[in-house]
Amino acid sequence: MTSQERTREECAVTALLTDKYELTMLAAALRDGTAHRQTTFEVFARRLPNGRRYGVVAGTGRFLEALPRFRFDDAALALVADFLDETTLAYLADYRFSGDVDGYAEGELYFPGSPVLSLHGTFAECVVLETLALSIFNHDCAIASAAARMVSAAEGRPLIEMGSRRTHEMSAVAAARAAYVAGFTGTSNLEAQRQYGVPALGTSAHAFTLLHTSPDGPDEQAAFRAQVEALGVDTTLLVDTYDITAGVANAIAVAGPELGAVRIDSGDLGVLARQVRAQLDELGAPNTRIVVTSDLDEFAIASLRAEPVDSYGVGTSLVTGSGSPTAGMVYKLVEVDGVPVAKRSSHKESHGGRKQAYRLAKPTGTVVEEVVQMADSPAVEADGLVATALAQPLVRAGRVVADTDLQSARARVAAGLVSLPWDGLGLSSGDPAIPTRMVDAMRRA
Amino acid sequence: MTSQERTREECAVTALLTDKYELTMLAAALRDGTAHRQTTFEVFARRLPNGRRYGVVAGTGRFLEALPRFRFDDAALALVADFLDETTLAYLADYRFSGDVDGYAEGELYFPGSPVLSLHGTFAECVVLETLALSIFNHDCAIASAAARMVSAAEGRPLIEMGSRRTHEMSAVAAARAAYVAGFTGTSNLEAQRQYGVPALGTSAHAFTLLHTSPDGPDEQAAFRAQVEALGVDTTLLVDTYDITAGVANAIAVAGPELGAVRIDSGDLGVLARQVRAQLDELGAPNTRIVVTSDLDEFAIASLRAEPVDSYGVGTSLVTGSGSPTAGMVYKLVEVDGVPVAKRSSHKESHGGRKQAYRLAKPTGTVVEEVVQMADSPAVEADGLVATALAQPLVRAGRVVADTDLQSARARVAAGLVSLPWDGLGLSSGDPAIPTRMVDAMRRA
């Protein structure tokens, strides 16, 4: 088998990114005829993780790309033939999602109970999408939600996503995309540039400086010279491999005062940024920027606001959702043939019935409340407030109808952050920035 | 473009799962001739996360599968042509890793400073593998390390990995594999079965019970009947959609006392397990097992030791590494043309030079120390202890020479857990189970 064939084979698997129980439920439902009932499934988070004040919807575009590729090819069918009957296999062989999907636009903010995605179709066609939908939304929303906090903490300074090395190799690509949606400037990850057009950035690591070592010892200037010759004087030189003061001096000695930037990756970043800024100014390089990159999270970013830092590189805390690596989204059946249904459980709040959501804002644009009500209820009463319906048509009769442009999603996050009440951007643990009012949501199962 | 072609195109990307700086460093090093220096890069964790007492190496097999596929095809070259010169592009077009790789066998335990992977080759061929290697090891080791704690907490009861819905769709597959390495019995994820032979398990969710709702109300027995007819009486029925006591009664009424298992997914699992066990016994179903699955982590698993629980399903906490979603592995250049090199930084401990590691054990098999010394040092003095060299040859001259069988890796984790001193299996925060002694590790850069 050639490498190309192998790659293809290993990747033709969208439909198997699925929990087995979805297919056993499908088999049982096909057998007793309930598989063809019309259903609505909703994706929502019962709460925001970790005292967060808002969440950011991300992953919508990835889900809409994955949906048409959710097909059971011969390899997939061969695997599931092990535990499924002929009727179910025939259903899967012909599987195409033919229903409708509504959802919050990518980049929209969300709050507890916000129905960020709603799927409408037969039980059979909707139930098998649970894992794919939740994997995408739980990951991407977690990353985008953390990233947006970093963006607001950075107060306009550029942020670069560089966490690929700290997470699964394919999560890394999605994380770069989600961070970009939230307002990051670029990523270290090349595949994110290829697949999503996220600008890829980066110049060198300590290994490059260390490589320029001979039996006589290290030679930082040789490393800097090689980099400047290859990448030009506008590059970013990493100055903390040996001694930062000597590193900055070497950098300017080699590149001259037109050097683009220096990067600091260790130590007390605030102290060092001030010291390096003074040294650069003294060396006649006032336009050489300072990039900092060591173990930053939203709190460290905020604490550097007063320092002469020009941009931030964020790795681990970004790709791990800064303490909340998953968004807690669930995929719940809420309606069967027009009848609302819900689990009756002691501690998990569930609301049956197909829903619609509105966000209420003052005329100034500041949001005050999220209202989630039954889809067939009359439009929400706004009382001098502006009510905006949040769901967009994403898929109609199996066809993607929504725009999935990342620039629009970025604009939406930026607008969303501006729309929050003043304490909604607080980094400390707190209540959701606005309350969610569930109206008339549990009629009767 | 057909769906198949698109899938192939989107997946032929291994070489772009790379941070841009690796390729800019390559370009600069090719330009000044240092790219062809012989180097050693090592992968290790400076510390164990979160007070953990040991780590579990996982991902070795995935890295060895990915390595031969790390090639720059036309699509990849087209992307990087944007910022690379002709010499570098020609190098990448012909890229094949031709060096050697040594490493801890998959499933081996590791401790702070353990060199779990060492790559030997030119700077050029090694530097471009940083992101791929770290992504795989940081993710897979984090999951396997958390999973092993759950396995030891479960004291022999089976554990099922079911966290696919809480993490990126491709991480989910790798997480299922890593959990299996650590001793889990199976997974919910079908692709993990297809790709790695991890047994896939699962029967039904609340949606299936809720589906059996008519305008007259819910009908749990109809749902159970459909499931038993489709999957047989040995299936697992989910009994907590409405009322657990009624659910158990309905389950036995439909399936009879030969029912395989019931699953409880909410509430106080200890109390409910006892109550359900008593009810099942009373209904004449003493062999019907009890599966519990709600928000379990290693601590919850341990707290259920005294309860009549037959197996555990673990989701979120498994795929997020139970509080430590990344293993903190770094990829460091440690030797250039035979000269040890290391960053001199105030707070990050680095040891230059190519290393070898031994684990010292008492004749009983209990381990007492990890010794990491220079590769050219004489074998470690063992003082009545048994010294085992930990590195295995994984790749020789670019060819994979190691066995990557998952069953061997599983056996290795099981043996490793048995080899720890008695407090090494403690779930609370603590020191590493054994100390790591760095011998003669920094001669002179």
Boltz contact constraints between the chains, C-beta under 6 A:
constraints:
  - contact:
      token1: [A, 3]
      token2: [B, 69]
      max_distance: 6.0
  - contact:
      token1: [A, 7]
      token2: [B, 11]
      max_distance: 6.0
  - contact:
      token1: [A, 7]
      token2: [B, 12]
      max_distance: 6.0
  - contact:
      token1: [A, 8]
      token2: [B, 8]
      max_distance: 6.0
  - contact:
      token1: [A, 11]
      token2: [B, 7]
      max_distance: 6.0
  - contact:
      token1: [A, 11]
      token2: [B, 11]
      max_distance: 6.0
  - contact:
      token1: [A, 12]
      token2: [B, 7]
      max_distance: 6.0
  - contact:
      token1: [A, 13]
      token2: [B, 191]
      max_distance: 6.0
  - contact:
      token1: [A, 16]
      token2: [B, 190]
      max_distance: 6.0
  - contact:
      token1: [A, 16]
      token2: [B, 191]
      max_distance: 6.0
  - contact:
      token1: [A, 16]
      token2: [B, 194]
      max_distance: 6.0
  - contact:
      token1: [A, 17]
      token2: [B, 169]
      max_distance: 6.0
  - contact:
      token1: [A, 17]
      token2: [B, 191]
      max_distance: 6.0
  - contact:
      token1: [A, 18]
      token2: [B, 190]
      max_distance: 6.0
  - contact:
      token1: [A, 19]
      token2: [B, 164]
      max_distance: 6.0
  - contact:
      token1: [A, 19]
      token2: [B, 188]
      max_distance: 6.0
  - contact:
      token1: [A, 19]
      token2: [B, 202]
      max_distance: 6.0
  - contact:
      token1: [A, 20]
      token2: [B, 188]
      max_distance: 6.0
  - contact:
      token1: [A, 20]
      token2: [B, 190]
      max_distance: 6.0
  - contact:
      token1: [A, 20]
      token2: [B, 200]
      max_distance: 6.0
  - contact:
      token1: [A, 20]
      token2: [B, 202]
      max_distance: 6.0
  - contact:
      token1: [A, 21]
      token2: [B, 202]
      max_distance: 6.0
  - contact:
      token1: [A, 21]
      token2: [B, 203]
      max_distance: 6.0
  - contact:
      token1: [A, 21]
      token2: [B, 204]
      max_distance: 6.0
  - contact:
      token1: [A, 21]
      token2: [B, 205]
      max_distance: 6.0
  - contact:
      token1: [A, 24]
      token2: [B, 203]
      max_distance: 6.0
  - contact:
      token1: [A, 24]
      token2: [B, 231]
      max_distance: 6.0
  - contact:
      token1: [A, 25]
      token2: [B, 204]
      max_distance: 6.0
  - contact:
      token1: [A, 25]
      token2: [B, 208]
      max_distance: 6.0
  - contact:
      token1: [A, 27]
      token2: [B, 230]
      max_distance: 6.0
  - contact:
      token1: [A, 28]
      token2: [B, 226]
      max_distance: 6.0
  - contact:
      token1: [A, 28]
      token2: [B, 227]
      max_distance: 6.0
  - contact:
      token1: [A, 28]
      token2: [B, 230]
      max_distance: 6.0
  - contact:
      token1: [A, 31]
      token2: [B, 230]
      max_distance: 6.0
  - contact:
      token1: [A, 32]
      token2: [B, 226]
      max_distance: 6.0
  - contact:
      token1: [A, 34]
      token2: [B, 211]
      max_distance: 6.0
  - contact:
      token1: [A, 69]
      token2: [B, 3]
      max_distance: 6.0
  - contact:
      token1: [A, 79]
      token2: [B, 194]
      max_distance: 6.0
  - contact:
      token1: [A, 123]
      token2: [B, 211]
      max_distance: 6.0
  - contact:
      token1: [A, 131]
      token2: [B, 164]
      max_distance: 6.0
  - contact:
      token1: [A, 131]
      token2: [B, 165]
      max_distance: 6.0
  - contact:
      token1: [A, 134]
      token2: [B, 165]
      max_distance: 6.0
  - contact:
      token1: [A, 135]
      token2: [B, 169]
      max_distance: 6.0
  - contact:
      token1: [A, 135]
      token2: [B, 172]
      max_distance: 6.0
  - contact:
      token1: [A, 138]
      token2: [B, 166]
      max_distance: 6.0
  - contact:
      token1: [A, 139]
      token2: [B, 167]
      max_distance: 6.0
  - contact:
      token1: [A, 139]
      token2: [B, 168]
      max_distance: 6.0
  - contact:
      token1: [A, 164]
      token2: [B, 19]
      max_distance: 6.0
  - contact:
      token1: [A, 164]
      token2: [B, 131]
      max_distance: 6.0
  - contact:
      token1: [A, 165]
      token2: [B, 131]
      max_distance: 6.0
  - contact:
      token1: [A, 165]
      token2: [B, 134]
      max_distance: 6.0
  - contact:
      token1: [A, 166]
      token2: [B, 138]
      max_distance: 6.0
  - contact:
      token1: [A, 166]
      token2: [B, 326]
      max_distance: 6.0
  - contact:
      token1: [A, 167]
      token2: [B, 139]
      max_distance: 6.0
  - contact:
      token1: [A, 168]
      token2: [B, 139]
      max_distance: 6.0
  - contact:
      token1: [A, 168]
      token2: [B, 171]
      max_distance: 6.0
  - contact:
      token1: [A, 168]
      token2: [B, 174]
      max_distance: 6.0
  - contact:
      token1: [A, 169]
      token2: [B, 17]
      max_distance: 6.0
  - contact:
      token1: [A, 169]
      token2: [B, 135]
      max_distance: 6.0
  - contact:
      token1: [A, 170]
      token2: [B, 170]
      max_distance: 6.0
  - contact:
      token1: [A, 171]
      token2: [B, 168]
      max_distance: 6.0
  - contact:
      token1: [A, 171]
      token2: [B, 171]
      max_distance: 6.0
  - contact:
      token1: [A, 172]
      token2: [B, 135]
      max_distance: 6.0
  - contact:
      token1: [A, 174]
      token2: [B, 168]
      max_distance: 6.0
  - contact:
      token1: [A, 188]
      token2: [B, 19]
      max_distance: 6.0
  - contact:
      token1: [A, 188]
      token2: [B, 20]
      max_distance: 6.0
  - contact:
      token1: [A, 190]
      token2: [B, 16]
      max_distance: 6.0
  - contact:
      token1: [A, 190]
      token2: [B, 18]
      max_distance: 6.0
  - contact:
      token1: [A, 190]
      token2: [B, 20]
      max_distance: 6.0
  - contact:
      token1: [A, 191]
      token2: [B, 13]
      max_distance: 6.0
  - contact:
      token1: [A, 191]
      token2: [B, 16]
      max_distance: 6.0
  - contact:
      token1: [A, 191]
      token2: [B, 17]
      max_distance: 6.0
  - contact:
      token1: [A, 194]
      token2: [B, 16]
      max_distance: 6.0
  - contact:
      token1: [A, 194]
      token2: [B, 79]
      max_distance: 6.0
  - contact:
      token1: [A, 200]
      token2: [B, 20]
      max_distance: 6.0
  - contact:
      token1: [A, 202]
      token2: [B, 19]
      max_distance: 6.0
  - contact:
      token1: [A, 202]
      token2: [B, 20]
      max_distance: 6.0
  - contact:
      token1: [A, 202]
      token2: [B, 21]
      max_distance: 6.0
  - contact:
      token1: [A, 203]
      token2: [B, 21]
      max_distance: 6.0
  - contact:
      token1: [A, 203]
      token2: [B, 24]
      max_distance: 6.0
  - contact:
      token1: [A, 204]
      token2: [B, 21]
      max_distance: 6.0
  - contact:
      token1: [A, 204]
      token2: [B, 25]
      max_distance: 6.0
  - contact:
      token1: [A, 205]
      token2: [B, 21]
      max_distance: 6.0
  - contact:
      token1: [A, 206]
      token2: [B, 343]
      max_distance: 6.0
  - contact:
      token1: [A, 207]
      token2: [B, 333]
      max_distance: 6.0
  - contact:
      token1: [A, 208]
      token2: [B, 25]
      max_distance: 6.0
  - contact:
      token1: [A, 210]
      token2: [B, 333]
      max_distance: 6.0
  - contact:
      token1: [A, 210]
      token2: [B, 341]
      max_distance: 6.0
  - contact:
      token1: [A, 211]
      token2: [B, 34]
      max_distance: 6.0
  - contact:
      token1: [A, 211]
      token2: [B, 123]
      max_distance: 6.0
  - contact:
      token1: [A, 211]
      token2: [B, 336]
      max_distance: 6.0
  - contact:
      token1: [A, 213]
      token2: [B, 336]
      max_distance: 6.0
  - contact:
      token1: [A, 213]
      token2: [B, 339]
      max_distance: 6.0
  - contact:
      token1: [A, 213]
      token2: [B, 341]
      max_distance: 6.0
  - contact:
      token1: [A, 215]
      token2: [B, 339]
      max_distance: 6.0
  - contact:
      token1: [A, 226]
      token2: [B, 28]
      max_distance: 6.0
  - contact:
      token1: [A, 226]
      token2: [B, 32]
      max_distance: 6.0
  - contact:
      token1: [A, 227]
      token2: [B, 28]
      max_distance: 6.0
  - contact:
      token1: [A, 230]
      token2: [B, 27]
      max_distance: 6.0
  - contact:
      token1: [A, 230]
      token2: [B, 28]
      max_distance: 6.0
  - contact:
      token1: [A, 230]
      token2: [B, 31]
      max_distance: 6.0
  - contact:
      token1: [A, 231]
      token2: [B, 24]
      max_distance: 6.0
  - contact:
      token1: [A, 241]
      token2: [B, 343]
      max_distance: 6.0
  - contact:
      token1: [A, 242]
      token2: [B, 344]
      max_distance: 6.0
  - contact:
      token1: [A, 266]
      token2: [B, 345]
      max_distance: 6.0
  - contact:
      token1: [A, 267]
      token2: [B, 346]
      max_distance: 6.0
  - contact:
      token1: [A, 316]
      token2: [B, 326]
      max_distance: 6.0
  - contact:
      token1: [A, 320]
      token2: [B, 325]
      max_distance: 6.0
  - contact:
      token1: [A, 320]
      token2: [B, 326]
      max_distance: 6.0
  - contact:
      token1: [A, 325]
      token2: [B, 320]
      max_distance: 6.0
  - contact:
      token1: [A, 325]
      token2: [B, 325]
      max_distance: 6.0
  - contact:
      token1: [A, 326]
      token2: [B, 166]
      max_distance: 6.0
  - contact:
      token1: [A, 326]
      token2: [B, 316]
      max_distance: 6.0
  - contact:
      token1: [A, 326]
      token2: [B, 320]
      max_distance: 6.0
  - contact:
      token1: [A, 333]
      token2: [B, 207]
      max_distance: 6.0
  - contact:
      token1: [A, 333]
      token2: [B, 210]
      max_distance: 6.0
  - contact:
      token1: [A, 336]
      token2: [B, 211]
      max_distance: 6.0
  - contact:
      token1: [A, 336]
      token2: [B, 213]
      max_distance: 6.0
  - contact:
      token1: [A, 339]
      token2: [B, 213]
      max_distance: 6.0
  - contact:
      token1: [A, 339]
      token2: [B, 215]
      max_distance: 6.0
  - contact:
      token1: [A, 341]
      token2: [B, 210]
      max_distance: 6.0
  - contact:
      token1: [A, 341]
      token2: [B, 213]
      max_distance: 6.0
  - contact:
      token1: [A, 343]
      token2: [B, 206]
      max_distance: 6.0
  - contact:
      token1: [A, 343]
      token2: [B, 241]
      max_distance: 6.0
  - contact:
      token1: [A, 344]
      token2: [B, 242]
      max_distance: 6.0
  - contact:
      token1: [A, 345]
      token2: [B, 266]
      max_distance: 6.0
  - contact:
      token1: [A, 346]
      token2: [B, 267]
      max_distance: 6.0
